[in-house]
Structure formats: C-alpha cells, structure tokens
Amino acid sequence: MKKSHSIGIVGATGAVGKKFMQVLQEHRITPKNLRLFASQKSKGTKLAFNNHEYEVESLEESDFKGLDIVFFSAGTDISKDHCPRAVKAGAIVIDNSNAFRADPDVPLIVPEVNPHALKNHRGLIANPNCSTIQMLVAIAPIHRINPIKRIVVSTYQSVSGTGIEAIDILKRQAEAFLKAETFPGGVYPHQIAFNLFPHIDIFLENGLCREEEKMVFETRKILESDIPVCPTTVRVPVFFCHSEAVNLELTNPYELDQIRKLLSESPGITMMDTPEKNVYPTPIQCQDKDDVFIGRLRRDNSAKNALNMWVVSDNLRRGAATNGVLIYKYLAENNMI
C-alpha cells in the first residue's frame, strides 16, 4: 500500500488484539501512527510493534482524534459504547464483536466473498463471526458457479474463541487431570479438558445456541441469499483453530475434480486433500496461518448433488484479525479511506 494511515486497536491486550498487531506486522503495514487501547487496569502496559514499544491507553479516558482506522476487539458492550465515538471522530471502524452485525446499515464483510458491500459503509464495518468467515471463504467460490441450496455444518471450536481465560482453564484442567488433582472450575458450564459439549454461547428459544444463530444469519447476509443453514456448534479441548464438517446440497450436478481445481485456485484457500496419505488439515497444522484449509472433499451420495468437505482455520487470525486487516487493505488499495 502506498499510503500509511493512523491506526488504533481497541482491546490491544487481549488474544485477538495481539493478533491484530502480529498480522499488521506480517503484512508489512507500517502505520503513520499507532495507538493501543484497553481497560483502565491495562493502562500503561507496554506492547511491542515493529521494534518499538507503545503504551496502552485507557479506552474510557481517551478520544480517537486523528485516527483513520480503528480495529475493535473488546466485546459487544464496549463496541456498542465506543464504536460510535470513533466514527464521530472521523475514523473508519472495523468491529470484531457481534454489536452491529445484524444492523442493515452496517456491511458484514469477508473480503474474498463480498467486498462490493464496502461501498455502502458509513464509517462502521462489521467483522463476521469466526466460524462463519472460514466456512464462507471455503464455499463462496462454489456458490458462484453452482448455487448452494442448503448447508449443514458441524463446528469443532477451540477454546481461544472464548478468550485468554478459557485457554488458561483448559491448561489448568488438563494438568489437574494428569496429576489426579481437584479440577479447577470456571469459564464453561462443564469440564473442557478431555471433554466437549454441543453448545457455544447461550441457548435461545428456537433451540439454537447463539453461535448457531450467528452462522445462519451471517451466512444469509453475506451471500445476500435466504439459503437454509443447519448448524451445530461444538466446543472442543483444542487451544487454537476451529474445524468444520460442511455438507452442501448444490443446485446442479458437478464434477468433483472441477470443484477441487476451483477451490485450489481461489484466494485465501489451501487444499490439503490426499486422505489416502493421511493428508488433511488439522488444527495444529493450521495454527498461526492466514488461509482456510480444505480437505476430505468428497461426494455425499445420500442426497442429490451433495458435497462434503472438512474445513480448518485459525480462529484468531483468519476468523478475526486477518479478516479485519484484509478489510483495511481492500479499503486502502481502493482509495476508500
């Protein structure tokens, strides 16, 4: 990018906030000015970026004057309170929370899928849910050439999607189990070490949990379609990366080799699909990488024109920070800032 911008990161001391800093550096983005924000208790904390130390500001005590872009990753309530302040100060906000995703006036963006929706932004842009992002990067190329009639997806989501506290509780519970000690509680309603449970966030009256509802709504908004989506979201004892078993019912017949070629040539996707040699994506292989990884691509002979795939991606990067940075890069490269 030719022009540098003044960038702010809200939630800079959190898991995703730190990933924003890492991804910006890896993409060789050098801000004209960088400001880091967090809660009052983190005020004065020093964080390194491009071999310089930056002092964290208290979000409650600071303004956003002079910033061009502000990445928010500090939770829904904080976004509701402070994103409008940043927009009013003249910044473009890329928000990683659920605060504005359902707002019809706020574009919900996956850059490889619907960058055209950025033309209508009013200073506020929403980053989709992590599980939605990786699924849509994987299936949108197919949908463009052979419309999808129905999606059934089961997710296997790592504890880092909950936050730093969940990473810590998985470590401590695993250590306690191996030492035959009393299990520490907290964060989740059930033990997560050596266990899993089929809900993420709260249950709703319609029988879905909130994470499942997000996948349904966000998929439809981004694809601009009323496509049926049937999700089951599962929390698993993995530190990083979400995995998904995705089943698609397509409108028309397809050739599997053509789908494989299409996906291998699509941006943001890496194919790992030689199952006879045990080559398929796993969370450990995909950790700290930007791409969405696809394997076990195969026909589903139980339904007409149906297709199965296995999709893995780093939820803190591709499902959060990297998607936000790619939105910023698109805006910058198209002179939209």
N, C-alpha and C positions, 0 to 999 in steps of 0.2 A: 504494500500500500504506500502511495506517495506521501500522503498527509498523515501526520500523527495527531492524536486527539487527547484531550484531558479526560482521564478515566477514573471513576470511583467504583469501589467494591464494598457493598454493604453485607455484613456477615463475614468479614475477611478472616476471622479466626476460626471459623467453622470448617467442616470437612469439604464442602463444596466451594466455599470462599477461597480456601487454599488451592483447590484445583483450578479455579479461575486464574489465579496468579501463575500457577505452573503452566497452564495451557497457553496463556498470553506469551510467556517467555518462549515456549517451544515453537510457537507460530511466529516468533521474531517480531512481535509487536512491541514497539518502544513508545510508551505514552509520552506526550508532551509534559504531562503532569499526572501523577498518580496519588490518589487519596484513599485511605482504607478506613472503614467504619465498622464499629461493633458496639456491644453494650457498654454501659458505664464501667462495669467491672474489668473490661479489657482495655480501657483507656490507657494509653502509654505503652502498651505492648509493642515491641519492635519486630517487624517481619521483613525478611529479605526479598528483594526483587531486582533482577539484573545487577547483582553485586552491590546494591545499595540497600540501606536499611530505612524503612518507613515506619513512622509511629502511628499507631492506631488511634483514631479519633472516636470520641463518644458520639454515637448517632444522635442522641437526644439533644446534645449541645451544639451540633454542627449544622451548617447550611450546605447547599450544593452549588453555590455560586461559582461560575466559571467552568463547570464540568460539562463535557459534551455527551458522554456515555456513562451511565451508572448501572452496574450489574447488582441486582438484589438477590440474595440467597440467605435470608434470615427468618423465614417463616411467614405464614399468611397474615397474621395480625400486624406484624411490623410492616409488611408490604402495604397493607391497607392504609396504615397511618402515614407512611413516609414516601411511598412512590409518588403520590400527587404533589408532595413538596418538591421533589426532584424535577418533575415535569414542569411545574410552575417556575422553577429556577432556570429553565431553558435546556435541561438535559433530556436526552432520549434514554428511557428506562427499559432495560431488559430484565424482566422479573421471573425468577425461578420458582415462585410459590404458586399456590392454587388460587390466589386472591382475585385475579382478573381473567382467568382462562375462559370462563363462561360469559364474559361481557361481550356482546355482539360488536361493540365498537373497538375491541382490543384484538388485534391479529394474533393468532396462535400459530407459531412458525416452526417448521422443520425445513431448513434451507434447501435440502435436496428435493423436497416434496412440494412446497407451496410458497416459494419466495415472492410470487406475484402479489400475495396478500400484504406484503410490507408497504406497498404503495398507499395503503389506506390508513397507515398508523397515525395516531395523534399524539405521539410522544411516548406512548406506552406500548410495549410489546411483551407478550407472554411466552415463556419457555414451556413447552408441554411437560407432562409427567414423563419420568424416565422410561417406564415400560412402554408407553405409547410411542415415544421417539424411536426406540430401536425397532419396534415392530413395523412402523410406517416406513422407515428407511429401507427395510427388507422387502416390503410388499408393494410399495407405491410403483416401482418400475413394472411389476406385473399388472397392476390395476390399470395402468395407462394403455396397455395393449390388449388386455383381456379382462374386462371389468369383473371385479370380485362381487359375488352375490351374497356371501356370508363368511364371517370369520369366527372360528372357535379357537381360543387361545388359553393356555395354562402357563402362568408365570412362576418362576422359582427365584425369588428375590432376596438378595443379600441383605445383611443387617446394616450395612453402611447406608442403605436407603433411609433408615430411621435416624442415623446420626452418630456422632462420636460416642455417645453414651451406650449405644447398642453394640458398637464394636467392642467397647470395654467389657460389657456384661457377657458377651459371648466368650471372650478370652477368660474371664474370671470363672464362669461356669464350667468351661472345659477343664481348666486347671483343677477346680474343686472336684469334678467328677473323677479325674485321673488320680487324685490323691485321696479319694474316698472321704472328702470333707463335706460339710454342710454347704448346700448350694446357696449362693447369693441370689437375691431376687431383684426385681426392678425392671423397668422399661417395657417388658412384654407380660401378657397375662399368663403365659406358660414358659416353662424352661425352653430355651432356644438351643442350648448346646446338645448335640446328638439328637435333635428333635426337629419337627417342623409343624406348622399349623396353617390351615387354609383360610386365613383372612389377614388383610392389611388395612389398617385404619378401622374405623367403626363400622358396624352393621347398620344398614338402612332398612326402612320399612318394606322396600321391594325385594328384600332378600339378598341384595348385593351388598358387598362392603364398599366403602367409598373409593378405594383404589380401582375396583372393578367398574364402578360408575364413571370414574375419570376416563378409563380406557374407552368405554362406549361413547361418551360424549365427545371426547377429544378427537377420536378417530373420525367421527362424522363431521366435525367442524373443519378439520384439516383437509380431508378428502372432499369436502363440500358434497356430501352424499348421506343418505339415510340408511346406509349399509347396516345390516344386522351384525352385531358383535356379541359373542357369548364368552366372557372371560371368567377364569377362576384364578385368583392371585394367592400365592403361597409364600410364606416367609420360611427361608431355609437357613441352616447354620453355615453360611458361607460369608466371608468378610466383605468381598468386593465382587461386582459383576452380577447382573441379572441374566437369567436364562429363560427362554420361552419355547414352548412347543406350539407351533402355529399350524392350524388347518384352514385351508382356503377352499371354498367352492367357487369355481370360476364360471363365467357365462358360456364360454366356448371351449371346444376341445383344444388340447395343447400338446406340444412335443416337449418332453422333459429336457432334452438336450438344448432346445431353444431357450427354455426358461433358465437353465444353468448358464448359458452363454450371456443372456441378457443381464442376469444378476452379477456375473463376473465382470461385466463392463460398466456397471453402474457406479456412480460416485458414492464413496463412503462405505462400500461393501467389500469384504474379503471372504472369498469362498474357501472353506476347509471341508471338502466333501469327498473323501476317499474312505468310506466306512470300512471297507474290507481290509484296510491297513490301519484301522483304528484312528483315522484322521477325521476329526470333527471338533468343533470348538468346545472348550471347557472354560470355566471362569478363570482358573489360574493362567491359562494361556492368553486370555484376552484382557487381563488386568493391565491398567495404565496405558491402554491403546485407544485411539480415536475411532476406529472403524467399528461397524457392525459386522459380526462374523456369522456366516451361514453354513450349515452342514446338514447331513441326513435328508437332503432334498429327494423326495420320492412321491410316487403316485399314492393316492388313497383310493383303493378300488372298492371301497364300501359306498361311495357316492359318485354321481356323475360329475366329471370334470373337476375332481377334488385333488388337492395337493397338500403334502405335509412338508414342514421344514423345522429345523432346530436353529434358534437364533440366540446369540450371546453377545453381550456388550457391557462395557464398564459404565455402571450407572452414574458414577460421579463425574465421569468425563463425557462420553457420548450422550448420556442421559441427562446431563445438566450443564457443566461448564463448557465443554466443547461445543455443544449446540448453541449456547449463548454467544461464544466467541465467533462461531461461524455466521450467526446473525449479524453481529457487529461488522465482520469482514465484508459481508454482502452489502450492507449499508454504505460502508466506506468506499468499496470498489465501484459502487454505482452512484457515487456523489449524492447520497441521500442523508448525509449528516451536515 
